[in-house]
Amino acid sequence: MSKPWIVVADQSKARIFTVDNPRGPLQEVEALEHLEGRERTQDLTTDLPGRSFDSNGLGGRHAMVTPADPKEVEAIRFAKLIAEHVRSGCTQGRCDRLLLVAGPHFLGLLREHLSPMNGVEVTEIGKNLGQYSSHEIRTHLPERL
């Protein structure tokens, strides 16, 4: 029999919990880490932006702009990894209900990469609880899971 999965995530870590009964304590099943999510922006980029010359030949130079924020790119990459892992677990029948707990922005990234989840009930809580213990996380969740 499959159990609900409670995924508590942020840009650098995701923990997957389950419960034996609807009012029971959380039990950590798995953890995923993304160390790049903790890096500073300047540590994620290898170099200064490139430079270009004016196209009209007047000799002006301009810095090239990076197309995306490196921290956002890493957050998207980790959200995709979490989504693939959760989808795989649900496909294997290891979970039939999913509760996603993450800060609003990261929750949006997860939602984008998880949908659609055929046959799996998905509930969301827009709170960043990743730094809390399983007991503290449980106090922020619905009484019945």
C-alpha positions as CSV (number, residue, x, y, z in Angstrom):
1,M,0.0,0.0,0.0
2,S,1.4,3.4,-0.9
3,K,1.6,6.3,1.5
4,P,1.4,10.1,1.1
5,W,4.7,11.9,0.4
6,I,5.4,15.2,2.0
7,V,8.1,17.0,0.0
8,V,9.7,19.9,2.0
9,A,12.0,21.8,-0.4
10,D,14.0,24.9,-1.0
11,Q,16.7,25.8,-3.6
12,S,19.4,23.6,-2.0
13,K,17.6,20.7,-0.2
14,A,14.5,18.6,-0.5
15,R,13.4,16.1,2.1
16,I,10.7,13.5,1.5
17,F,8.6,12.4,4.4
18,T,5.8,10.0,4.9
19,V,3.4,9.1,7.7
20,D,2.0,5.7,8.9
21,N,-1.3,7.1,9.9
22,P,-3.1,10.4,9.0
23,R,-2.3,12.1,12.4
24,G,1.1,10.4,12.9
25,P,4.6,11.9,13.0
26,L,6.7,12.5,9.9
27,Q,9.2,9.9,8.9
28,E,12.0,11.0,6.6
29,V,12.3,8.6,3.6
30,E,14.8,10.4,1.4
31,A,16.8,13.6,1.0
32,L,18.1,15.3,-2.1
33,E,20.8,18.0,-2.0
34,H,21.8,20.6,-4.5
35,L,24.9,22.4,-3.2
36,E,24.9,24.9,-6.0
37,G,21.7,26.3,-4.5
38,R,23.7,27.6,-1.6
39,E,26.4,29.3,-3.7
40,R,26.7,33.0,-4.1
41,T,25.9,34.4,-7.6
42,Q,29.5,35.4,-8.2
43,D,30.6,31.9,-7.4
44,L,28.2,30.4,-9.9
45,T,29.5,32.5,-12.8
46,T,33.0,31.8,-14.1
47,D,33.8,35.1,-15.6
48,L,32.8,38.7,-16.0
49,P,30.3,39.4,-18.8
50,G,31.8,39.6,-22.3
51,R,32.2,42.9,-24.1
52,S,31.1,44.0,-27.5
53,F,31.7,46.9,-29.9
54,D,29.1,49.2,-31.3
55,S,27.7,47.8,-34.6
56,N,27.7,51.3,-36.2
57,G,31.5,51.5,-36.0
58,L,31.7,54.4,-33.6
59,G,34.1,52.5,-31.3
60,G,31.9,52.2,-28.2
61,R,32.1,49.2,-26.1
62,H,29.4,47.6,-24.0
63,A,29.2,44.8,-21.4
64,M,27.1,41.8,-22.5
65,V,24.3,40.9,-20.2
66,T,23.9,37.4,-18.9
67,P,20.5,36.1,-20.1
68,A,19.4,34.7,-16.7
69,D,20.3,35.0,-13.1
70,P,22.6,32.1,-12.2
71,K,20.8,31.4,-8.9
72,E,17.5,31.2,-10.7
73,V,19.0,28.8,-13.3
74,E,20.2,26.5,-10.4
75,A,16.8,26.7,-8.7
76,I,15.1,25.6,-11.9
77,R,17.6,22.8,-12.4
78,F,16.9,21.5,-8.8
79,A,13.1,21.9,-9.2
80,K,13.3,19.7,-12.3
81,L,15.4,17.1,-10.4
82,I,12.9,17.0,-7.6
83,A,10.0,16.7,-10.0
84,E,11.6,13.8,-11.8
85,H,12.3,12.0,-8.6
86,V,8.8,12.5,-7.2
87,R,7.2,11.5,-10.5
88,S,9.3,8.4,-10.6
89,G,8.2,7.4,-7.1
90,C,4.6,8.0,-7.9
91,T,4.8,6.0,-11.1
92,Q,6.4,3.1,-9.2
93,G,3.4,3.2,-6.8
94,R,5.4,4.4,-3.8
95,C,3.0,7.4,-3.2
96,D,-0.6,8.1,-4.1
97,R,-0.9,11.6,-2.6
98,L,1.6,14.4,-2.6
99,L,2.0,17.4,-0.3
100,L,4.4,20.0,-1.6
101,V,5.8,22.4,1.0
102,A,8.1,25.2,-0.2
103,G,8.5,29.0,-0.3
104,P,6.1,30.6,-2.8
105,H,8.7,31.1,-5.6
106,F,10.2,27.7,-5.4
107,L,6.7,26.1,-5.1
108,G,5.9,27.7,-8.4
109,L,8.9,26.1,-10.0
110,L,8.0,22.7,-8.6
111,R,4.4,23.1,-9.8
112,E,5.6,24.0,-13.3
113,H,7.7,20.9,-13.6
114,L,5.4,18.4,-11.8
115,S,2.2,19.1,-13.7
116,P,0.4,17.1,-14.8
117,M,0.5,14.3,-12.1
118,N,-2.0,11.8,-13.4
119,G,-3.9,10.0,-10.7
120,V,-2.0,11.6,-7.8
121,E,-3.7,14.1,-5.5
122,V,-1.4,17.1,-5.1
123,T,-1.7,19.7,-2.2
124,E,0.5,22.7,-1.7
125,I,1.6,24.8,1.2
126,G,3.6,28.0,0.4
127,K,5.9,28.1,3.4
128,N,9.7,27.7,3.5
129,L,10.1,25.1,6.3
130,G,13.3,23.4,5.1
131,Q,15.4,24.5,8.0
132,Y,13.0,22.9,10.6
133,S,13.1,19.5,12.2
134,S,10.5,16.9,11.2
135,H,8.6,17.5,14.5
136,E,8.5,21.3,13.8
137,I,7.4,20.8,10.2
138,R,4.6,18.6,11.4
139,T,3.1,21.4,13.5
140,H,2.8,23.5,10.3
141,L,0.9,20.8,8.3
142,P,-2.8,19.9,8.4
143,E,-3.8,17.8,11.3
144,R,-4.8,14.9,9.0
145,L,-2.5,14.0,6.1
